[in-house]
Structures are given as C-alpha cells and as structure tokens.
Amino acid sequence: MALLRHHSIDDPELSSHVKKTIAGFENERDFFIKKLSYGVGRIAAAFYPNDVIVRFSDFKSNEYMNLTGGKHFEPNEENPMIGWRGASRYYSEEYKEAFGLECEAILRVREKMGLDNVVVMIPFCRTPQEMQRVLETMEEFGLKRGQNGLKVFLMAELPSNILLAGQLADYIDGFSIGSNDLTQLTLGLDRDSSLVSHLYDERNPAVKSFISKLIQTAKSKNVKVGICGQGPSDFPDFASFLVKEGIDTISVTPDSRANDYGRKLC
C-alpha cells in the first residue's frame, strides 16, 4: 500500500525510501510484481512439475504496522490474531489494491514464466460467502479458478472451516490444515500469550476430532487435504494419527523427528 499510495501521503522520508527501493524498475507496481514473481518462480521451478502451494499474504495488522509505511495504513486492533487478516483483507477497499498486485505476480509466474504448477491458498477465510468474494476479487485481477488449470486451496484453520467444509469444498480444490490457528481457536487461547501456552497442544482430543472430521468430509467431496501446521514436525505420534486418518500430504521441517517416522513408513 505504501508503494501504491506514498505520493498522496505527506511523508517525504517514505517517498524517498520507495524511490531508492524501486531503482532499476519501471515503477512501483513493476517492482512489486517482478520481485514477488521472481521469488515464487524460483521455488516453483525447483519442484516443477509438482504442485507448489503459495499462500497469499497472511500477516496480522500489528505485523504489517512494523513494515515500511505500515503506520499510514494499519488499524490498532485489540486482538490482531483474530482481527483483520487473511481473506477479509483481500476484498476490502483498504487492501484490495495490494492484493491485486499479489494476484498479478502469481499470474506472471503461471503464464509468463510458464510455471503452471503454482497453486494458490486462501488463509483465514471465515465463511463460504467470504470465499466467494475472494474468488470474485481474484478474478478481477486475472486469476480464475480452473482457468489454465489454476487450483485454489483453503487454509483450514477455523472451527467454521471444519463445520462448513462440505459447503466450502464446492469452491476449492483442496484443504490445507493450519493446525496452529486451529488449536488456538478450538481451545480458545492466544498462542502468543505465555500465560496460557502450557494449555496449547495440537494433540488435544478436540483438535484431533476436528481434523478427523475434515479429512472425512474432504474425502467424501473428492478434494485433497493436507496439513501445514507445526504438529507433525514436533510429534511423530501426531504424524502417525494423520496417516491413519488418510491425509493426503504432510508438511514437516527438514530436521524433524517426523521425517524419521516417515522414512520408517516408506
């Protein structure tokens, strides 16, 4: 947003910083789209033709506030963790232009670079109606689900995502479980707070019940389901639970014990 609107803000220091940052590029938009597309393309090329899932921006307002120009655009929220983040930003008048640049960068990767293995993922989407609005907004900027094989995944991290999975599945090609946020919202605790961190456990029966239900629903709707949370990396028994439930994919950090478990499975 600072790149797009710094000219209309009385902040000479910001404008000077932007001018130096975009040196060598045609303009602010060109800088953002090319820089982002180069970064995404580098990863997509490394794994081509296998799918590479790219999650759209998912910072919280307090995190954006600390970026260059953030103070001019971000609200002060009491609880950013469950505030203006993810999907709700993409179609809002306050952020839509920036989301459009993300879409154009992905379009450049898929069509100009030819890396059509890039799959996009929508984070923190609260309802099927909100998913529809995001898909409509994406289409405004050239990204249409199904066009040139574009697949859209949903980050399943809210209890509503689990309970409404059957409806949401009609708008997407796959779910990716975000077990970190799913745990905090299921147990009603702030994972950033040290005061309740001892209660945070992705293996809690309530969380596992939600995950099991989602996998079953995804299978019945014939859409993919994976997990990108931290749990499988930290706890091999949690990875075992996911495999037994029939999950399609598991993301783990390279040095995790779950990798040893995975090798044993193979």
C-alpha positions in Angstrom: 0.0 0.0 0.0 2.9 2.3 0.7 4.2 1.6 -2.9 0.9 2.4 -4.4 -0.1 5.4 -2.3 3.0 7.1 -1.0 2.5 10.0 -3.4 -0.7 11.0 -1.7 0.8 10.8 1.8 2.8 13.7 3.4 5.8 11.6 4.3 8.9 12.7 2.3 11.0 10.1 4.1 8.7 7.3 2.9 8.7 8.6 -0.6 12.5 8.8 -0.6 12.8 5.3 0.6 10.3 4.0 -2.0 12.2 5.8 -4.8 15.5 4.2 -3.8 13.9 0.8 -3.4 12.4 0.7 -6.9 15.5 1.9 -8.6 16.0 -0.1 -11.8 12.3 -1.0 -12.2 9.8 0.8 -14.4 7.6 1.9 -11.4 6.3 0.8 -8.0 3.9 -1.8 -9.4 6.6 -3.2 -11.7 8.9 -3.6 -8.7 6.4 -5.4 -6.5 5.1 -7.8 -9.2 8.5 -8.7 -10.5 10.2 -9.1 -7.1 7.4 -11.3 -5.9 7.1 -13.3 -9.1 10.9 -14.0 -9.1 10.7 -15.3 -5.5 7.7 -17.5 -6.1 9.1 -18.6 -9.5 12.4 -19.7 -8.0 10.6 -22.2 -5.7 8.1 -23.3 -8.3 10.8 -24.0 -10.9 12.7 -26.1 -8.4 9.8 -28.5 -7.9 8.2 -28.3 -11.4 6.0 -30.1 -12.5 4.9 -31.0 -8.9 2.4 -28.7 -7.3 3.8 -25.8 -5.2 1.2 -24.2 -2.9 1.6 -20.5 -2.4 -0.3 -19.0 0.5 -1.5 -15.4 -0.1 -0.4 -12.8 2.4 -1.3 -13.6 6.0 0.3 -11.1 8.2 -1.7 -9.6 11.1 -2.2 -5.8 11.4 0.4 -5.5 14.2 3.0 -7.2 11.9 2.1 -5.0 8.9 2.3 -2.0 11.2 6.1 -2.6 11.5 6.7 -2.7 7.8 7.7 0.4 5.8 4.7 2.7 5.6 2.6 0.5 7.8 1.7 3.2 10.2 -0.2 5.0 7.5 -2.5 2.1 6.6 -2.9 -0.3 9.6 -5.5 -0.1 12.3 -4.8 -0.5 16.0 -6.5 -3.8 16.9 -7.1 -5.1 20.4 -6.6 -8.7 19.2 -4.9 -8.8 15.8 -4.7 -12.6 16.0 -8.4 -12.8 15.3 -8.8 -9.5 13.5 -8.3 -8.1 10.1 -6.2 -10.8 8.5 -6.3 -13.2 5.6 -9.3 -13.3 3.3 -11.1 -10.4 4.9 -8.3 -8.1 3.6 -8.4 -9.2 0.0 -11.8 -7.8 -1.0 -11.7 -4.7 1.4 -11.3 -1.3 -0.1 -8.4 -0.6 2.3 -6.3 -3.5 1.0 -7.7 -4.7 -2.3 -5.1 -2.9 -4.5 -2.3 -4.6 -2.7 -3.9 -8.0 -3.0 -4.3 -7.2 -6.7 -0.5 -7.0 -7.0 -0.2 -10.4 -5.4 -2.6 -11.8 -8.0 -0.7 -10.2 -10.9 2.5 -11.6 -9.6 1.0 -15.1 -9.5 -0.4 -14.6 -12.9 3.1 -13.6 -14.2 4.6 -16.8 -12.7 2.0 -19.1 -14.2 1.6 -17.5 -17.6 4.7 -15.6 -18.5 7.2 -17.9 -16.7 5.2 -21.0 -17.6 5.2 -22.3 -14.1 1.6 -23.5 -14.0 2.3 -25.9 -11.1 1.7 -23.0 -8.7 -1.5 -23.5 -6.6 -2.8 -20.6 -4.5 -4.1 -20.9 -1.0 -6.6 -18.6 0.9 -5.8 -18.2 4.6 -8.2 -17.3 7.4 -11.4 -17.4 5.4 -14.4 -17.5 7.8 -17.4 -18.4 5.7 -18.3 -19.8 2.2 -19.7 -16.4 1.4 -16.3 -14.8 2.1 -14.6 -17.5 -0.1 -16.9 -16.4 -2.9 -15.9 -12.8 -2.5 -12.2 -13.7 -2.6 -12.6 -15.8 -5.7 -14.5 -12.9 -7.4 -11.7 -10.5 -6.4 -9.1 -12.8 -7.7 -10.9 -13.0 -11.0 -10.9 -9.2 -11.2 -7.1 -9.4 -11.3 -6.9 -12.2 -13.8 -6.8 -15.2 -11.6 -9.8 -17.5 -12.2 -10.1 -20.9 -10.6 -9.9 -23.6 -13.3 -8.6 -21.3 -15.9 -5.3 -22.7 -17.3 -5.6 -25.4 -14.6 -5.4 -22.9 -11.7 -6.2 -24.7 -8.4 -7.3 -22.9 -5.3 -6.8 -24.3 -1.8 -8.2 -23.2 1.5 -6.2 -23.0 4.7 -8.4 -24.9 7.2 -7.7 -23.2 10.5 -11.0 -22.1 11.9 -13.7 -24.3 13.5 -16.1 -22.9 11.0 -13.9 -24.3 8.2 -14.4 -27.8 9.6 -18.1 -27.4 10.3 -18.8 -25.9 6.9 -16.3 -28.0 5.0 -18.9 -29.6 2.8 -20.0 -26.2 1.5 -16.5 -24.8 1.2 -15.4 -27.8 -0.8 -17.6 -26.7 -3.7 -15.4 -23.6 -4.2 -11.9 -25.1 -3.8 -9.6 -27.9 -4.9 -8.1 -28.8 -1.6 -7.8 -28.0 2.1 -4.5 -27.5 4.0 -5.0 -27.8 7.7 -3.4 -24.9 9.7 -3.1 -26.7 13.0 -1.5 -23.8 14.8 -4.5 -21.5 14.5 -7.0 -24.3 14.6 -5.7 -25.3 18.0 -5.8 -21.8 19.4 -9.3 -21.2 18.1 -10.6 -24.6 19.2 -9.2 -24.3 22.7 -9.9 -20.5 23.0 -6.4 -19.4 23.8 -3.9 -16.9 22.4 -0.9 -18.9 21.2 1.2 -15.7 21.5 0.5 -15.5 25.2 3.0 -17.1 27.6 0.3 -17.2 30.3 -1.7 -19.9 28.6 1.0 -21.5 26.4 1.0 -24.6 28.7 -2.5 -25.4 27.5 -1.6 -25.3 23.8 -1.4 -28.8 22.4 -2.3 -29.7 18.8 -2.8 -33.3 20.0 -5.8 -32.2 22.2 -8.7 -34.6 21.5 -10.9 -31.7 20.4 -8.4 -30.6 17.8 -7.9 -34.1 16.6 -11.6 -34.6 16.3 -11.9 -31.6 14.1 -9.0 -32.8 11.9 -10.5 -36.2 11.6 -13.9 -34.7 10.6 -12.3 -32.5 7.9 -10.4 -35.4 6.4 -13.5 -37.5 6.2 -15.5 -34.6 4.6 -12.7 -33.8 2.1 -12.6 -37.4 1.0 -16.4 -37.5 0.6 -16.2 -34.4 -1.6 -13.2 -35.7 -3.6 -10.9 -32.8 -2.7 -7.3 -33.0 -1.4 -6.5 -32.4 2.2 -3.0 -31.9 3.7 -1.5 -30.2 6.8 1.0 -27.4 7.0 1.0 -26.8 10.8 3.9 -27.5 13.2 2.4 -30.5 14.9 3.6 -33.3 12.6 7.2 -31.9 12.8 7.2 -31.9 16.6 5.3 -35.1 17.4 5.7 -38.4 15.4 2.6 -39.7 17.1 0.6 -36.9 15.7 2.0 -37.6 12.2 1.0 -41.3 12.8 -2.5 -40.2 13.6 -2.8 -38.1 10.4 -1.6 -41.0 8.3 -4.1 -43.4 9.8 -6.9 -40.9 9.2 -6.0 -40.9 5.5 -4.5 -37.4 5.0 -3.0 -36.8 1.5 0.1 -34.8 2.4 2.1 -33.7 5.4 4.5 -30.8 5.6 7.4 -31.2 8.0 10.6 -29.2 8.8 13.7 -30.9 7.3 15.3 -31.7 10.7 12.1 -33.0 12.4 11.7 -36.4 14.1 8.6 -36.9 11.9 10.9 -37.3 8.9 12.4 -40.3 10.6 8.9 -41.7 11.2 8.0 -41.0 7.5 11.1 -42.9 6.3 10.1 -45.9 8.5 6.6 -45.8 6.9 8.1 -46.0 3.5 
